[in-house]
Amino acid sequence: MHCHACNAEYELGPGERIGFRDECERCGADLHTCLNCRHYDGSAYNECRESTADRVLDKARANRCEWFGAGNETGGDGGGKASALSDLERLFKK
């Protein structure tokens, strides 16, 4: 996972989780945020792919969402437009 604010990398081992109050060691930004979650998707309803999650207004601030899962890249799992375009290019062998 990467911090959404400064892009600092965090390696989580098996069973390790980001706590509700954890902050980035480098910049002090909250880590348990929508922007760091694997479910975050700016183009989805409420900007979240988890349909049963409660709505969170400030995506960059700590929240107590039980669905939080550390994303693989900056800003969740990096999904969105770049991922969709690479999937389409693979599909059409561009």
mmCIF file as gemmi writes it, N, C-alpha and C atoms, coordinates in Angstrom:
data_model
loop_
_atom_site.group_PDB
_atom_site.id
_atom_site.type_symbol
_atom_site.label_atom_id
_atom_site.label_alt_id
_atom_site.label_comp_id
_atom_site.label_asym_id
_atom_site.label_entity_id
_atom_site.label_seq_id
_atom_site.pdbx_PDB_ins_code
_atom_site.Cartn_x
_atom_site.Cartn_y
_atom_site.Cartn_z
_atom_site.occupancy
_atom_site.B_iso_or_equiv
_atom_site.pdbx_formal_charge
_atom_site.auth_seq_id
_atom_site.auth_asym_id
_atom_site.pdbx_PDB_model_num
ATOM 1 N N . MET Axp A 1 ? 0.836 -1.177 0 1 0 ? 1 A 1
ATOM 2 C CA . MET Axp A 1 ? 0 0 0 1 0 ? 1 A 1
ATOM 3 C C . MET Axp A 1 ? 0.881 1.24 0 1 0 ? 1 A 1
ATOM 4 N N . HIS Axp A 2 ? 0.381 2.305 -0.577 1 0 ? 2 A 1
ATOM 5 C CA . HIS Axp A 2 ? 1.073 3.588 -0.594 1 0 ? 2 A 1
ATOM 6 C C . HIS Axp A 2 ? 0.2 4.64 0.078 1 0 ? 2 A 1
ATOM 7 N N . CYS Axp A 3 ? 0.819 5.558 0.78 1 0 ? 3 A 1
ATOM 8 C CA . CYS Axp A 3 ? 0.11 6.687 1.379 1 0 ? 3 A 1
ATOM 9 C C . CYS Axp A 3 ? -0.487 7.532 0.253 1 0 ? 3 A 1
ATOM 10 N N . HIS Axp A 4 ? -1.737 7.899 0.372 1 0 ? 4 A 1
ATOM 11 C CA . HIS Axp A 4 ? -2.391 8.698 -0.668 1 0 ? 4 A 1
ATOM 12 C C . HIS Axp A 4 ? -1.815 10.112 -0.745 1 0 ? 4 A 1
ATOM 13 N N . ALA Axp A 5 ? -1.203 10.589 0.325 1 0 ? 5 A 1
ATOM 14 C CA . ALA Axp A 5 ? -0.712 11.965 0.364 1 0 ? 5 A 1
ATOM 15 C C . ALA Axp A 5 ? 0.722 12.116 -0.138 1 0 ? 5 A 1
ATOM 16 N N . CYS Axp A 6 ? 1.617 11.211 0.274 1 0 ? 6 A 1
ATOM 17 C CA . CYS Axp A 6 ? 3.038 11.384 -0.081 1 0 ? 6 A 1
ATOM 18 C C . CYS Axp A 6 ? 3.615 10.188 -0.843 1 0 ? 6 A 1
ATOM 19 N N . ASN Axp A 7 ? 2.817 9.174 -1.045 1 0 ? 7 A 1
ATOM 20 C CA . ASN Axp A 7 ? 3.216 7.988 -1.801 1 0 ? 7 A 1
ATOM 21 C C . ASN Axp A 7 ? 4.229 7.105 -1.07 1 0 ? 7 A 1
ATOM 22 N N . ALA Axp A 8 ? 4.36 7.269 0.257 1 0 ? 8 A 1
ATOM 23 C CA . ALA Axp A 8 ? 5.252 6.396 1.03 1 0 ? 8 A 1
ATOM 24 C C . ALA Axp A 8 ? 4.707 4.972 0.973 1 0 ? 8 A 1
ATOM 25 N N . GLU Axp A 9 ? 5.602 4.02 0.836 1 0 ? 9 A 1
ATOM 26 C CA . GLU Axp A 9 ? 5.186 2.627 0.689 1 0 ? 9 A 1
ATOM 27 C C . GLU Axp A 9 ? 5.095 1.934 2.044 1 0 ? 9 A 1
ATOM 28 N N . TYR Axp A 10 ? 4.053 1.136 2.213 1 0 ? 10 A 1
ATOM 29 C CA . TYR Axp A 10 ? 3.85 0.339 3.425 1 0 ? 10 A 1
ATOM 30 C C . TYR Axp A 10 ? 3.648 -1.11 3.015 1 0 ? 10 A 1
ATOM 31 N N . GLU Axp A 11 ? 4.527 -1.963 3.52 1 0 ? 11 A 1
ATOM 32 C CA . GLU Axp A 11 ? 4.404 -3.397 3.249 1 0 ? 11 A 1
ATOM 33 C C . GLU Axp A 11 ? 3.681 -4.035 4.424 1 0 ? 11 A 1
ATOM 34 N N . LEU Axp A 12 ? 2.581 -4.684 4.151 1 0 ? 12 A 1
ATOM 35 C CA . LEU Axp A 12 ? 1.817 -5.351 5.193 1 0 ? 12 A 1
ATOM 36 C C . LEU Axp A 12 ? 1.978 -6.855 5.04 1 0 ? 12 A 1
ATOM 37 N N . GLY Axp A 13 ? 2.354 -7.502 6.111 1 0 ? 13 A 1
ATOM 38 C CA . GLY Axp A 13 ? 2.493 -8.945 6.096 1 0 ? 13 A 1
ATOM 39 C C . GLY Axp A 13 ? 1.14 -9.621 6.237 1 0 ? 13 A 1
ATOM 40 N N . PRO Axp A 14 ? 1.122 -10.934 6.134 1 0 ? 14 A 1
ATOM 41 C CA . PRO Axp A 14 ? -0.129 -11.676 6.285 1 0 ? 14 A 1
ATOM 42 C C . PRO Axp A 14 ? -0.765 -11.378 7.643 1 0 ? 14 A 1
ATOM 43 N N . GLY Axp A 15 ? -2.015 -11.035 7.632 1 0 ? 15 A 1
ATOM 44 C CA . GLY Axp A 15 ? -2.73 -10.758 8.864 1 0 ? 15 A 1
ATOM 45 C C . GLY Axp A 15 ? -2.542 -9.353 9.413 1 0 ? 15 A 1
ATOM 46 N N . GLU Axp A 16 ? -1.63 -8.571 8.854 1 0 ? 16 A 1
ATOM 47 C CA . GLU Axp A 16 ? -1.421 -7.192 9.313 1 0 ? 16 A 1
ATOM 48 C C . GLU Axp A 16 ? -2.513 -6.298 8.722 1 0 ? 16 A 1
ATOM 49 N N . ARG Axp A 17 ? -2.942 -5.341 9.528 1 0 ? 17 A 1
ATOM 50 C CA . ARG Axp A 17 ? -3.991 -4.424 9.102 1 0 ? 17 A 1
ATOM 51 C C . ARG Axp A 17 ? -3.604 -2.991 9.449 1 0 ? 17 A 1
ATOM 52 N N . ILE Axp A 18 ? -4.224 -2.062 8.764 1 0 ? 18 A 1
ATOM 53 C CA . ILE Axp A 18 ? -4.084 -0.647 9.075 1 0 ? 18 A 1
ATOM 54 C C . ILE Axp A 18 ? -5.141 -0.321 10.124 1 0 ? 18 A 1
ATOM 55 N N . GLY Axp A 19 ? -4.73 0.279 11.234 1 0 ? 19 A 1
ATOM 56 C CA . GLY Axp A 19 ? -5.661 0.64 12.297 1 0 ? 19 A 1
ATOM 57 C C . GLY Axp A 19 ? -6.407 1.926 11.993 1 0 ? 19 A 1
ATOM 58 N N . PHE Axp A 20 ? -7.529 2.131 12.696 1 0 ? 20 A 1
ATOM 59 C CA . PHE Axp A 20 ? -8.349 3.311 12.487 1 0 ? 20 A 1
ATOM 60 C C . PHE Axp A 20 ? -7.589 4.612 12.721 1 0 ? 20 A 1
ATOM 61 N N . ARG Axp A 21 ? -6.619 4.595 13.608 1 0 ? 21 A 1
ATOM 62 C CA . ARG Axp A 21 ? -5.883 5.822 13.949 1 0 ? 21 A 1
ATOM 63 C C . ARG Axp A 21 ? -4.465 5.858 13.4 1 0 ? 21 A 1
ATOM 64 N N . ASP Axp A 22 ? -4.089 4.92 12.561 1 0 ? 22 A 1
ATOM 65 C CA . ASP Axp A 22 ? -2.727 4.892 12.021 1 0 ? 22 A 1
ATOM 66 C C . ASP Axp A 22 ? -2.474 6.089 11.11 1 0 ? 22 A 1
ATOM 67 N N . GLU Axp A 23 ? -1.261 6.619 11.214 1 0 ? 23 A 1
ATOM 68 C CA . GLU Axp A 23 ? -0.851 7.757 10.389 1 0 ? 23 A 1
ATOM 69 C C . GLU Axp A 23 ? 0.424 7.407 9.639 1 0 ? 23 A 1
ATOM 70 N N . CYS Axp A 24 ? 0.635 8.076 8.521 1 0 ? 24 A 1
ATOM 71 C CA . CYS Axp A 24 ? 1.845 7.899 7.732 1 0 ? 24 A 1
ATOM 72 C C . CYS Axp A 24 ? 3.041 8.394 8.544 1 0 ? 24 A 1
ATOM 73 N N . GLU Axp A 25 ? 4.084 7.592 8.603 1 0 ? 25 A 1
ATOM 74 C CA . GLU Axp A 25 ? 5.294 7.968 9.337 1 0 ? 25 A 1
ATOM 75 C C . GLU Axp A 25 ? 6.026 9.119 8.668 1 0 ? 25 A 1
ATOM 76 N N . ARG Axp A 26 ? 5.851 9.258 7.375 1 0 ? 26 A 1
ATOM 77 C CA . ARG Axp A 26 ? 6.567 10.274 6.616 1 0 ? 26 A 1
ATOM 78 C C . ARG Axp A 26 ? 5.88 11.637 6.632 1 0 ? 26 A 1
ATOM 79 N N . CYS Axp A 27 ? 4.55 11.666 6.4 1 0 ? 27 A 1
ATOM 80 C CA . CYS Axp A 27 ? 3.872 12.958 6.267 1 0 ? 27 A 1
ATOM 81 C C . CYS Axp A 27 ? 2.785 13.195 7.304 1 0 ? 27 A 1
ATOM 82 N N . GLY Axp A 28 ? 2.425 12.181 8.082 1 0 ? 28 A 1
ATOM 83 C CA . GLY Axp A 28 ? 1.418 12.339 9.12 1 0 ? 28 A 1
ATOM 84 C C . GLY Axp A 28 ? -0.018 12.219 8.648 1 0 ? 28 A 1
ATOM 85 N N . ALA Axp A 29 ? -0.223 11.911 7.366 1 0 ? 29 A 1
ATOM 86 C CA . ALA Axp A 29 ? -1.587 11.758 6.844 1 0 ? 29 A 1
ATOM 87 C C . ALA Axp A 29 ? -2.231 10.498 7.422 1 0 ? 29 A 1
ATOM 88 N N . ASP Axp A 30 ? -3.556 10.515 7.55 1 0 ? 30 A 1
ATOM 89 C CA . ASP Axp A 30 ? -4.293 9.335 7.989 1 0 ? 30 A 1
ATOM 90 C C . ASP Axp A 30 ? -4.132 8.231 6.958 1 0 ? 30 A 1
ATOM 91 N N . LEU Axp A 31 ? -4.004 6.995 7.424 1 0 ? 31 A 1
ATOM 92 C CA . LEU Axp A 31 ? -3.855 5.859 6.51 1 0 ? 31 A 1
ATOM 93 C C . LEU Axp A 31 ? -5.15 5.08 6.302 1 0 ? 31 A 1
ATOM 94 N N . HIS Axp A 32 ? -6.014 5.048 7.322 1 0 ? 32 A 1
ATOM 95 C CA . HIS Axp A 32 ? -7.278 4.301 7.22 1 0 ? 32 A 1
ATOM 96 C C . HIS Axp A 32 ? -8.309 5.209 6.549 1 0 ? 32 A 1
ATOM 97 N N . THR Axp A 33 ? -8.095 5.474 5.256 1 0 ? 33 A 1
ATOM 98 C CA . THR Axp A 33 ? -8.947 6.382 4.494 1 0 ? 33 A 1
ATOM 99 C C . THR Axp A 33 ? -9.462 5.696 3.245 1 0 ? 33 A 1
ATOM 100 N N . CYS Axp A 34 ? -10.49 6.26 2.671 1 0 ? 34 A 1
ATOM 101 C CA . CYS Axp A 34 ? -11.033 5.728 1.419 1 0 ? 34 A 1
ATOM 102 C C . CYS Axp A 34 ? -9.981 5.732 0.312 1 0 ? 34 A 1
ATOM 103 N N . LEU Axp A 35 ? -9.166 6.787 0.267 1 0 ? 35 A 1
ATOM 104 C CA . LEU Axp A 35 ? -8.175 6.91 -0.798 1 0 ? 35 A 1
ATOM 105 C C . LEU Axp A 35 ? -7.101 5.825 -0.728 1 0 ? 35 A 1
ATOM 106 N N . ASN Axp A 36 ? -6.947 5.174 0.402 1 0 ? 36 A 1
ATOM 107 C CA . ASN Axp A 36 ? -5.979 4.08 0.545 1 0 ? 36 A 1
ATOM 108 C C . ASN Axp A 36 ? -6.638 2.712 0.492 1 0 ? 36 A 1
ATOM 109 N N . CYS Axp A 37 ? -7.925 2.661 0.271 1 0 ? 37 A 1
ATOM 110 C CA . CYS Axp A 37 ? -8.675 1.404 0.327 1 0 ? 37 A 1
ATOM 111 C C . CYS Axp A 37 ? -8.759 0.729 -1.041 1 0 ? 37 A 1
ATOM 112 N N . ARG Axp A 38 ? -8.722 -0.584 -1.033 1 0 ? 38 A 1
ATOM 113 C CA . ARG Axp A 38 ? -8.825 -1.344 -2.291 1 0 ? 38 A 1
ATOM 114 C C . ARG Axp A 38 ? -10.205 -1.208 -2.925 1 0 ? 38 A 1
ATOM 115 N N . HIS Axp A 39 ? -11.218 -0.801 -2.166 1 0 ? 39 A 1
ATOM 116 C CA . HIS Axp A 39 ? -12.571 -0.646 -2.695 1 0 ? 39 A 1
ATOM 117 C C . HIS Axp A 39 ? -12.824 0.732 -3.301 1 0 ? 39 A 1
ATOM 118 N N . TYR Axp A 40 ? -11.897 1.668 -3.107 1 0 ? 40 A 1
ATOM 119 C CA . TYR Axp A 40 ? -12.09 3.025 -3.613 1 0 ? 40 A 1
ATOM 120 C C . TYR Axp A 40 ? -12.089 3.028 -5.14 1 0 ? 40 A 1
ATOM 121 N N . ASP Axp A 41 ? -13.099 3.679 -5.698 1 0 ? 41 A 1
ATOM 122 C CA . ASP Axp A 41 ? -13.212 3.825 -7.15 1 0 ? 41 A 1
ATOM 123 C C . ASP Axp A 41 ? -13.938 5.139 -7.402 1 0 ? 41 A 1
ATOM 124 N N . GLY Axp A 42 ? -13.226 6.119 -7.895 1 0 ? 42 A 1
ATOM 125 C CA . GLY Axp A 42 ? -13.789 7.441 -8.124 1 0 ? 42 A 1
ATOM 126 C C . GLY Axp A 42 ? -14.98 7.461 -9.058 1 0 ? 42 A 1
ATOM 127 N N . SER Axp A 43 ? -15.141 6.426 -9.885 1 0 ? 43 A 1
ATOM 128 C CA . SER Axp A 43 ? -16.252 6.403 -10.825 1 0 ? 43 A 1
ATOM 129 C C . SER Axp A 43 ? -17.44 5.584 -10.322 1 0 ? 43 A 1
ATOM 130 N N . ALA Axp A 44 ? -17.33 4.962 -9.162 1 0 ? 44 A 1
ATOM 131 C CA . ALA Axp A 44 ? -18.41 4.153 -8.608 1 0 ? 44 A 1
ATOM 132 C C . ALA Axp A 44 ? -19.356 5.006 -7.759 1 0 ? 44 A 1
ATOM 133 N N . TYR Axp A 45 ? -20.548 4.48 -7.499 1 0 ? 45 A 1
ATOM 134 C CA . TYR Axp A 45 ? -21.503 5.153 -6.627 1 0 ? 45 A 1
ATOM 135 C C . TYR Axp A 45 ? -20.863 5.342 -5.254 1 0 ? 45 A 1
ATOM 136 N N . ASN Axp A 46 ? -20.944 6.543 -4.705 1 0 ? 46 A 1
ATOM 137 C CA . ASN Axp A 46 ? -20.293 6.902 -3.438 1 0 ? 46 A 1
ATOM 138 C C . ASN Axp A 46 ? -18.783 6.693 -3.48 1 0 ? 46 A 1
ATOM 139 N N . GLU Axp A 47 ? -18.223 6.536 -4.68 1 0 ? 47 A 1
ATOM 140 C CA . GLU Axp A 47 ? -16.787 6.327 -4.894 1 0 ? 47 A 1
ATOM 141 C C . GLU Axp A 47 ? -16.266 5.076 -4.186 1 0 ? 47 A 1
ATOM 142 N N . CYS Axp A 48 ? -17.13 4.067 -4.073 1 0 ? 48 A 1
ATOM 143 C CA . CYS Axp A 48 ? -16.765 2.822 -3.392 1 0 ? 48 A 1
ATOM 144 C C . CYS Axp A 48 ? -17.388 1.641 -4.113 1 0 ? 48 A 1
ATOM 145 N N . ARG Axp A 49 ? -16.582 0.606 -4.359 1 0 ? 49 A 1
ATOM 146 C CA . ARG Axp A 49 ? -17.092 -0.605 -5.01 1 0 ? 49 A 1
ATOM 147 C C . ARG Axp A 49 ? -17.813 -1.537 -4.041 1 0 ? 49 A 1
ATOM 148 N N . GLU Axp A 50 ? -17.715 -1.273 -2.753 1 0 ? 50 A 1
ATOM 149 C CA . GLU Axp A 50 ? -18.422 -2.085 -1.752 1 0 ? 50 A 1
ATOM 150 C C . GLU Axp A 50 ? -19.808 -1.475 -1.55 1 0 ? 50 A 1
ATOM 151 N N . SER Axp A 51 ? -20.821 -2.114 -2.081 1 0 ? 51 A 1
ATOM 152 C CA . SER Axp A 51 ? -22.162 -1.528 -2.098 1 0 ? 51 A 1
ATOM 153 C C . SER Axp A 51 ? -22.805 -1.396 -0.719 1 0 ? 51 A 1
ATOM 154 N N . THR Axp A 52 ? -22.37 -2.159 0.26 1 0 ? 52 A 1
ATOM 155 C CA . THR Axp A 52 ? -22.985 -2.094 1.586 1 0 ? 52 A 1
ATOM 156 C C . THR Axp A 52 ? -22.229 -1.177 2.549 1 0 ? 52 A 1
ATOM 157 N N . ALA Axp A 53 ? -21.164 -0.565 2.1 1 0 ? 53 A 1
ATOM 158 C CA . ALA Axp A 53 ? -20.388 0.348 2.964 1 0 ? 53 A 1
ATOM 159 C C . ALA Axp A 53 ? -21.154 1.649 3.168 1 0 ? 53 A 1
ATOM 160 N N . ASP Axp A 54 ? -21.013 2.209 4.359 1 0 ? 54 A 1
ATOM 161 C CA . ASP Axp A 54 ? -21.623 3.512 4.643 1 0 ? 54 A 1
ATOM 162 C C . ASP Axp A 54 ? -20.922 4.586 3.831 1 0 ? 54 A 1
ATOM 163 N N . ARG Axp A 55 ? -21.648 5.649 3.501 1 0 ? 55 A 1
ATOM 164 C CA . ARG Axp A 55 ? -21.081 6.757 2.735 1 0 ? 55 A 1
ATOM 165 C C . ARG Axp A 55 ? -20.096 7.537 3.596 1 0 ? 55 A 1
ATOM 166 N N . VAL Axp A 56 ? -18.96 7.851 3.031 1 0 ? 56 A 1
ATOM 167 C CA . VAL Axp A 56 ? -17.94 8.67 3.699 1 0 ? 56 A 1
ATOM 168 C C . VAL Axp A 56 ? -17.741 9.91 2.838 1 0 ? 56 A 1
ATOM 169 N N . LEU Axp A 57 ? -17.92 11.083 3.431 1 0 ? 57 A 1
ATOM 170 C CA . LEU Axp A 57 ? -17.821 12.322 2.659 1 0 ? 57 A 1
ATOM 171 C C . LEU Axp A 57 ? -16.39 12.742 2.386 1 0 ? 57 A 1
ATOM 172 N N . ASP Axp A 58 ? -15.535 12.711 3.398 1 0 ? 58 A 1
ATOM 173 C CA . ASP Axp A 58 ? -14.147 13.143 3.225 1 0 ? 58 A 1
ATOM 174 C C . ASP Axp A 58 ? -13.277 11.906 3.013 1 0 ? 58 A 1
ATOM 175 N N . LYS Axp A 59 ? -12.945 11.63 1.791 1 0 ? 59 A 1
ATOM 176 C CA . LYS Axp A 59 ? -12.221 10.404 1.416 1 0 ? 59 A 1
ATOM 177 C C . LYS Axp A 59 ? -10.766 10.398 1.88 1 0 ? 59 A 1
ATOM 178 N N . ALA Axp A 60 ? -10.216 11.565 2.247 1 0 ? 60 A 1
ATOM 179 C CA . ALA Axp A 60 ? -8.81 11.653 2.643 1 0 ? 60 A 1
ATOM 180 C C . ALA Axp A 60 ? -8.61 11.646 4.159 1 0 ? 60 A 1
ATOM 181 N N . ARG Axp A 61 ? -9.691 11.597 4.938 1 0 ? 61 A 1
ATOM 182 C CA . ARG Axp A 61 ? -9.586 11.604 6.395 1 0 ? 61 A 1
ATOM 183 C C . ARG Axp A 61 ? -9.891 10.215 6.942 1 0 ? 61 A 1
ATOM 184 N N . ALA Axp A 62 ? -9.344 9.938 8.12 1 0 ? 62 A 1
ATOM 185 C CA . ALA Axp A 62 ? -9.566 8.642 8.762 1 0 ? 62 A 1
ATOM 186 C C . ALA Axp A 62 ? -11.052 8.388 8.964 1 0 ? 62 A 1
ATOM 187 N N . ASN Axp A 63 ? -11.459 7.142 8.808 1 0 ? 63 A 1
ATOM 188 C CA . ASN Axp A 63 ? -12.842 6.767 9.038 1 0 ? 63 A 1
ATOM 189 C C . ASN Axp A 63 ? -12.876 5.393 9.704 1 0 ? 63 A 1
ATOM 190 N N . ARG Axp A 64 ? -14.037 4.972 10.117 1 0 ? 64 A 1
ATOM 191 C CA . ARG Axp A 64 ? -14.17 3.708 10.827 1 0 ? 64 A 1
ATOM 192 C C . ARG Axp A 64 ? -14.868 2.657 9.969 1 0 ? 64 A 1
ATOM 193 N N . CYS Axp A 65 ? -14.703 2.739 8.68 1 0 ? 65 A 1
ATOM 194 C CA . CYS Axp A 65 ? -15.328 1.779 7.774 1 0 ? 65 A 1
ATOM 195 C C . CYS Axp A 65 ? -14.775 0.377 8.03 1 0 ? 65 A 1
ATOM 196 N N . GLU Axp A 66 ? -15.673 -0.553 8.253 1 0 ? 66 A 1
ATOM 197 C CA . GLU Axp A 66 ? -15.276 -1.943 8.514 1 0 ? 66 A 1
ATOM 198 C C . GLU Axp A 66 ? -14.858 -2.674 7.235 1 0 ? 66 A 1
ATOM 199 N N . TRP Axp A 67 ? -15.168 -2.11 6.077 1 0 ? 67 A 1
ATOM 200 C CA . TRP Axp A 67 ? -14.834 -2.746 4.8 1 0 ? 67 A 1
ATOM 201 C C . TRP Axp A 67 ? -13.427 -2.396 4.317 1 0 ? 67 A 1
ATOM 202 N N . PHE Axp A 68 ? -12.733 -1.515 5.038 1 0 ? 68 A 1
ATOM 203 C CA . PHE Axp A 68 ? -11.417 -1.055 4.596 1 0 ? 68 A 1
ATOM 204 C C . PHE Axp A 68 ? -10.458 -2.225 4.382 1 0 ? 68 A 1
ATOM 205 N N . GLY Axp A 69 ? -9.789 -2.184 3.256 1 0 ? 69 A 1
ATOM 206 C CA . GLY Axp A 69 ? -8.717 -3.119 2.951 1 0 ? 69 A 1
ATOM 207 C C . GLY Axp A 69 ? -7.614 -2.343 2.254 1 0 ? 69 A 1
ATOM 208 N N . ALA Axp A 70 ? -6.401 -2.496 2.695 1 0 ? 70 A 1
ATOM 209 C CA . ALA Axp A 70 ? -5.292 -1.741 2.111 1 0 ? 70 A 1
ATOM 210 C C . ALA Axp A 70 ? -5.199 -1.995 0.618 1 0 ? 70 A 1
ATOM 211 N N . GLY Axp A 71 ? -5.124 -0.909 -0.148 1 0 ? 71 A 1
ATOM 212 C CA . GLY Axp A 71 ? -5.004 -1.007 -1.595 1 0 ? 71 A 1
ATOM 213 C C . GLY Axp A 71 ? -3.595 -1.403 -2.003 1 0 ? 71 A 1
ATOM 214 N N . ASN Axp A 72 ? -3.439 -1.801 -3.233 1 0 ? 72 A 1
ATOM 215 C CA . ASN Axp A 72 ? -2.148 -2.264 -3.741 1 0 ? 72 A 1
ATOM 216 C C . ASN Axp A 72 ? -1.285 -1.156 -4.303 1 0 ? 72 A 1
ATOM 217 N N . GLU Axp A 73 ? -1.897 -0.04 -4.672 1 0 ? 73 A 1
ATOM 218 C CA . GLU Axp A 73 ? -1.162 1.069 -5.271 1 0 ? 73 A 1
ATOM 219 C C . GLU Axp A 73 ? -1.643 2.371 -4.658 1 0 ? 73 A 1
ATOM 220 N N . THR Axp A 74 ? -1.158 3.471 -5.166 1 0 ? 74 A 1
ATOM 221 C CA . THR Axp A 74 ? -1.599 4.775 -4.69 1 0 ? 74 A 1
ATOM 222 C C . THR Axp A 74 ? -3.081 4.937 -4.97 1 0 ? 74 A 1
ATOM 223 N N . GLY Axp A 75 ? -3.809 5.439 -3.968 1 0 ? 75 A 1
ATOM 224 C CA . GLY Axp A 75 ? -5.231 5.682 -4.158 1 0 ? 75 A 1
ATOM 225 C C . GLY Axp A 75 ? -6.013 4.412 -4.337 1 0 ? 75 A 1
ATOM 226 N N . GLY Axp A 76 ? -6.045 3.576 -3.353 1 0 ? 76 A 1
ATOM 227 C CA . GLY Axp A 76 ? -6.752 2.311 -3.45 1 0 ? 76 A 1
ATOM 228 C C . GLY Axp A 76 ? -5.941 1.322 -4.244 1 0 ? 76 A 1
ATOM 229 N N . ASP Axp A 77 ? -6.589 0.639 -5.17 1 0 ? 77 A 1
ATOM 230 C CA . ASP Axp A 77 ? -5.814 -0.326 -5.931 1 0 ? 77 A 1
ATOM 231 C C . ASP Axp A 77 ? -5.466 0.21 -7.304 1 0 ? 77 A 1
ATOM 232 N N . GLY Axp A 78 ? -5.529 1.518 -7.438 1 0 ? 78 A 1
ATOM 233 C CA . GLY Axp A 78 ? -5.116 2.142 -8.676 1 0 ? 78 A 1
ATOM 234 C C . GLY Axp A 78 ? -6.078 1.919 -9.809 1 0 ? 78 A 1
ATOM 235 N N . GLY Axp A 79 ? -7.15 1.176 -9.583 1 0 ? 79 A 1
ATOM 236 C CA . GLY Axp A 79 ? -8.147 0.827 -10.585 1 0 ? 79 A 1
ATOM 237 C C . GLY Axp A 79 ? -8.47 1.98 -11.499 1 0 ? 79 A 1
ATOM 238 N N . GLY Axp A 80 ? -9.7 2.26 -11.687 1 0 ? 80 A 1
ATOM 239 C CA . GLY Axp A 80 ? -10.126 3.406 -12.454 1 0 ? 80 A 1
ATOM 240 C C . GLY Axp A 80 ? -9.721 3.362 -13.909 1 0 ? 80 A 1
ATOM 241 N N . LYS Axp A 81 ? -9.511 4.523 -14.475 1 0 ? 81 A 1
ATOM 242 C CA . LYS Axp A 81 ? -9.286 4.69 -15.907 1 0 ? 81 A 1
ATOM 243 C C . LYS Axp A 81 ? -8.034 3.969 -16.417 1 0 ? 81 A 1
ATOM 244 N N . ALA Axp A 82 ? -6.91 4.117 -15.727 1 0 ? 82 A 1
ATOM 245 C CA . ALA Axp A 82 ? -5.662 3.499 -16.205 1 0 ? 82 A 1
ATOM 246 C C . ALA Axp A 82 ? -5.785 1.979 -16.253 1 0 ? 82 A 1
ATOM 247 N N . SER Axp A 83 ? -6.365 1.398 -15.229 1 0 ? 83 A 1
ATOM 248 C CA . SER Axp A 83 ? -6.536 -0.05 -15.185 1 0 ? 83 A 1
ATOM 249 C C . SER Axp A 83 ? -7.51 -0.519 -16.265 1 0 ? 83 A 1
ATOM 250 N N . ALA Axp A 84 ? -8.584 0.223 -16.44 1 0 ? 84 A 1
ATOM 251 C CA . ALA Axp A 84 ? -9.574 -0.136 -17.456 1 0 ? 84 A 1
ATOM 252 C C . ALA Axp A 84 ? -8.966 -0.072 -18.854 1 0 ? 84 A 1
ATOM 253 N N . LEU Axp A 85 ? -8.181 0.962 -19.111 1 0 ? 85 A 1
ATOM 254 C CA . LEU Axp A 85 ? -7.548 1.085 -20.428 1 0 ? 85 A 1
ATOM 255 C C . LEU Axp A 85 ? -6.563 -0.053 -20.695 1 0 ? 85 A 1
ATOM 256 N N . SER Axp A 86 ? -5.779 -0.424 -19.686 1 0 ? 86 A 1
ATOM 257 C CA . SER Axp A 86 ? -4.833 -1.532 -19.899 1 0 ? 86 A 1
ATOM 258 C C . SER Axp A 86 ? -5.573 -2.849 -20.092 1 0 ? 86 A 1
ATOM 259 N N . ASP Axp A 87 ? -6.7 -3.029 -19.403 1 0 ? 87 A 1
ATOM 260 C CA . ASP Axp A 87 ? -7.507 -4.235 -19.603 1 0 ? 87 A 1
ATOM 261 C C . ASP Axp A 87 ? -8.064 -4.289 -21.019 1 0 ? 87 A 1
ATOM 262 N N . LEU Axp A 88 ? -8.532 -3.147 -21.518 1 0 ? 88 A 1
ATOM 263 C CA . LEU Axp A 88 ? -9.064 -3.1 -22.889 1 0 ? 88 A 1
ATOM 264 C C . LEU Axp A 88 ? -7.968 -3.349 -23.921 1 0 ? 88 A 1
ATOM 265 N N . GLU Axp A 89 ? -6.784 -2.781 -23.682 1 0 ? 89 A 1
ATOM 266 C CA . GLU Axp A 89 ? -5.683 -2.998 -24.609 1 0 ? 89 A 1
ATOM 267 C C . GLU Axp A 89 ? -5.3 -4.476 -24.664 1 0 ? 89 A 1
ATOM 268 N N . ARG Axp A 90 ? -5.291 -5.128 -23.502 1 0 ? 90 A 1
ATOM 269 C CA . ARG Axp A 90 ? -5.001 -6.583 -23.48 1 0 ? 90 A 1
ATOM 270 C C . ARG Axp A 90 ? -6.085 -7.354 -24.203 1 0 ? 90 A 1
ATOM 271 N N . LEU Axp A 91 ? -7.348 -6.962 -23.988 1 0 ? 91 A 1
ATOM 272 C CA . LEU Axp A 91 ? -8.471 -7.644 -24.606 1 0 ? 91 A 1
ATOM 273 C C . LEU Axp A 91 ? -8.395 -7.554 -26.133 1 0 ? 91 A 1
ATOM 274 N N . PHE Axp A 92 ? -8.068 -6.378 -26.619 1 0 ? 92 A 1
ATOM 275 C CA . PHE Axp A 92 ? -8.015 -6.169 -28.071 1 0 ? 92 A 1
ATOM 276 C C . PHE Axp A 92 ? -6.586 -6.305 -28.612 1 0 ? 92 A 1
ATOM 277 N N . LYS Axp A 93 ? -5.659 -6.741 -27.776 1 0 ? 93 A 1
ATOM 278 C CA . LYS Axp A 93 ? -4.27 -6.996 -28.167 1 0 ? 93 A 1
ATOM 279 C C . LYS Axp A 93 ? -3.66 -5.835 -28.929 1 0 ? 93 A 1
ATOM 280 N N . LYS Axp A 94 ? -3.785 -4.678 -28.319 1 0 ? 94 A 1
ATOM 281 C CA . LYS Axp A 94 ? -3.259 -3.459 -28.939 1 0 ? 94 A 1
ATOM 282 C C . LYS Axp A 94 ? -1.79 -3.325 -28.671 1 0 ? 94 A 1
